[in-house]
Amino acid sequence: MSNRFVHVNFNFRTLFILRQQTPCISSTSPFSTHPRTIDPGQQMKILNDKNQFKQTIELFEREKKKNKDQLSSFIIDQALKACVQVRDFRRGQDIHQLVQHRLSADSSLVRSLIHFYMQCHDMNTAESLFHISTNKTVYICSVMMKGYIENGKPEKAIEIFKGVDKPDAVLITLLFKACAQVPSEESLNFVKNIWKKYQNTSVLDNHALTAFIDALMRCGDVKHAETLFDQSKYKTLPMYGAMMKGVFSLRFFPNSFTENFYFLKNPNEILILLLFNGCAQLPSEQSLNLVQKIWEQSKVKSLRSDNLLTSVIDALMKCGDIKSAGVVFAESPSKSISMYGAMMNGYIKNDMSKKAIDLFKQIKDPNEFIITLLFNACAQLPSEQSLSLVKAVWKKYQNASLLNNHTFTALIDAFMKCNDIKGAEAIFHKLPHKVLPMYGAMMKGYLLNKTPSNALDLYHQIKNMKETQSNLVIYLLAINASAQIAMASECQAIVDDIPQHLLLNIQICNSLIDMWGKAGCVQKAEQVFTNLSSIDRVGYASMIHAYGINGMGVKAVELFHQVPRSLLADFTYVCVLNACSHAGLIDQARSIFSSIEAKTEKHYAAMVIVK
């Protein structure tokens, strides 16, 4: 009996200790009727952990009424965290005033307030608190650095680090993250020096190593990052993530990385998603092989979540493996709306809009993304049938809350591509809130339907809007409209509107060359061409075309022979052959035509005109 009693008491005591270690609002001892309440700060933390931020603030206000001068630093910290989450900036400022007299003696309060102001994007107040602090602990420095990084000021985070004598692992990790945000030779040298200084100490941990690899990759030192990654005995999932982000930002795959990924024992879903999404952004044969090999692994297939299935379909489609994407989709027992979206988007990207439209017809309850994709598909496949489908879907959902600005823009584009200008105009004019892409879709539609004056009318309505000043597409459309009208005065007016920084953009310059050529102002086209810092295929072709349409075939041929072979494209040959045709340069045309290795229908058509 006694042994059993001891055993029971031991279990009770064990349970009681475990209960004490588990946070709770209140508990009752099994041997007492008196309730045990825990610290209000702990209660507030539990509420914050449960995302019950308003209740946290209510509890704080009750505690403040009891004795505002006895509120612990922990209570203040939890209250400020809740204020951030509910965006109650004013209450946070009131708390600041409440504890102002305690700041000189309590560095933890300074840290909490700096964190609050940084989270609220009030860097000035955070900086003021930091500068007046007489005890700048590593914790205070860490919240300053973290705040600067999150607010897009990594340079300031780096300066904070330079003022710390003995940084810990957190500060070094934050430094690497800051340098990764401002990739340069200076940043690269700095992170390397810090790593060299502390690599054989106990300061650095896996978090620091991961951040260091990320910084190396962002700064372009792939070889060093690869070496560290390969030499690391314990490769954590975040390390793979850092390598992967670097791989895709630099747009290539190191062989060792792909080999290591194959042998990764338990890649989690986030890492695989990151891989598939990266391969989708970097479509190539290598990307496709990587996606296929990873997907064929049973441990990956066993995950089979909607997100993973959607991601692999998207990656396969972007890499051009439409058949495999279709197999994954067909074999999925439960097809989510996002999977339908990935399939439709893939068909559209691969110029198979008919299949995207057919897939749409299988969906019972499409969302705004699916409807937008349908409109995009119909715009890519303009016909009376496509227009009828667009109208039917528009009629069905126009009064629903499904449609957003992207959907309306795609709808206008579909009407325009299907040559229903009046339909597009009716929708556009009825929209109470018009965003810039809608104006762009209308302008593009007018150009497509050869009514450039309407496009310019719209341009003049929006040219003084702040968003327009930095929108490359709107200016390109205005230039193209002026090129269609081909009036020198109108062309000059558009050029005068374009901000100086955009006049240096190569797409703008190429379009200006084309515009001035069509307006008969060859000298102005030449001036733009001469001022190009680097000339691409379109630039050469545009200038050759400008010479050609203005009867300057000899100059067109001379420029053609100056084009580097690597920059010769099909349209370059077409432009120079047309120039020869306009100028009657038959022998030159024949010579150029004979030099074309892979002749297309357009090349033959141009030669027919020459003859």
Stockholm file with secondary structure:
# STOCKHOLM 1.0

chainA/1-611         MSNRFVHVNFNFRTLFILRQQTPCISSTSPFSTHPRTIDPGQQMKILNDKNQFKQTIELFEREKKKNKDQLSSFIIDQALKACVQVRDFRRGQDIHQLVQHRLSADSSLVRSLIHFYMQCHDMNTAESLFHISTNKTVYICSVMMKGYIENGKPEKAIEIFKGVDKPDAVLITLLFKACAQVPSEESLNFVKNIWKKYQNTSVLDNHALTAFIDALMRCGDVKHAETLFDQSKYKTLPMYGAMMKGVFSLRFFPNSFTENFYFLKNPNEILILLLFNGCAQLPSEQSLNLVQKIWEQSKVKSLRSDNLLTSVIDALMKCGDIKSAGVVFAESPSKSISMYGAMMNGYIKNDMSKKAIDLFKQIKDPNEFIITLLFNACAQLPSEQSLSLVKAVWKKYQNASLLNNHTFTALIDAFMKCNDIKGAEAIFHKLPHKVLPMYGAMMKGYLLNKTPSNALDLYHQIKNMKETQSNLVIYLLAINASAQIAMASECQAIVDDIPQHLLLNIQICNSLIDMWGKAGCVQKAEQVFTNLSSIDRVGYASMIHAYGINGMGVKAVELFHQVPRSLLADFTYVCVLNACSHAGLIDQARSIFSSIEAKTEKHYAAMVIVK
#=GR chainA/1-611 SS CHHHHHHHHHHHHHHHHHHHHSCCSEEECTTCSSEEECCHHHHHHHHHHTTCHHHHHHHHHHHHHHHGGGCCHHHHHHHHHHHHHTTCHHHHHHHHHHHGGGTTTCHHHHHHHHHHHHHTTCHHHHHHHHHHCSCCCHHHHHHHHHHHHHTTCHHHHHHHHHTCSSCCHHHHHHHHHHHHHSCSHHHHHHHHHHHHHHTTSSSCCHHHHHHHHHHHHHTTCHHHHHHHHHHCSSCCHHHHHHHHHHHHHHTCCCHHHHHHHHTCSSCCHHHHHHHHHHHHHSCSHHHHHHHHHHHHSHHHHTTCCHHHHHHHHHHHHHTTCHHHHHHHHHHCSSCCHHHHHHHHHHHHHTTCHHHHHHHHTTCSSCCHHHHHHHHHHHHHSCSHHHHHHHHHHHHHHTTSTTCCHHHHHHHHHHHHHTTCHHHHHHHHHHCSSCCHHHHHHHHHHHHHTTCHHHHHHHHHHHTTSTGGGGCHHHHHHHHHHHHHHTCHHHHHHHHHHSCTTGGGCHHHHHHHHHHHHHTTCHHHHHHHHHTCSSCCHHHHHHHHHHHHHTTCHHHHHHHHHHSCGGGCCHHHHHHHHHHHHHHTCHHHHHHHHHHCSSCCHHHHHHHHHHC
#=GC SS_cons         CHHHHHHHHHHHHHHHHHHHHSCCSEEECTTCSSEEECCHHHHHHHHHHTTCHHHHHHHHHHHHHHHGGGCCHHHHHHHHHHHHHTTCHHHHHHHHHHHGGGTTTCHHHHHHHHHHHHHTTCHHHHHHHHHHCSCCCHHHHHHHHHHHHHTTCHHHHHHHHHTCSSCCHHHHHHHHHHHHHSCSHHHHHHHHHHHHHHTTSSSCCHHHHHHHHHHHHHTTCHHHHHHHHHHCSSCCHHHHHHHHHHHHHHTCCCHHHHHHHHTCSSCCHHHHHHHHHHHHHSCSHHHHHHHHHHHHSHHHHTTCCHHHHHHHHHHHHHTTCHHHHHHHHHHCSSCCHHHHHHHHHHHHHTTCHHHHHHHHTTCSSCCHHHHHHHHHHHHHSCSHHHHHHHHHHHHHHTTSTTCCHHHHHHHHHHHHHTTCHHHHHHHHHHCSSCCHHHHHHHHHHHHHTTCHHHHHHHHHHHTTSTGGGGCHHHHHHHHHHHHHHTCHHHHHHHHHHSCTTGGGCHHHHHHHHHHHHHTTCHHHHHHHHHTCSSCCHHHHHHHHHHHHHTTCHHHHHHHHHHSCGGGCCHHHHHHHHHHHHHHTCHHHHHHHHHHCSSCCHHHHHHHHHHC
//
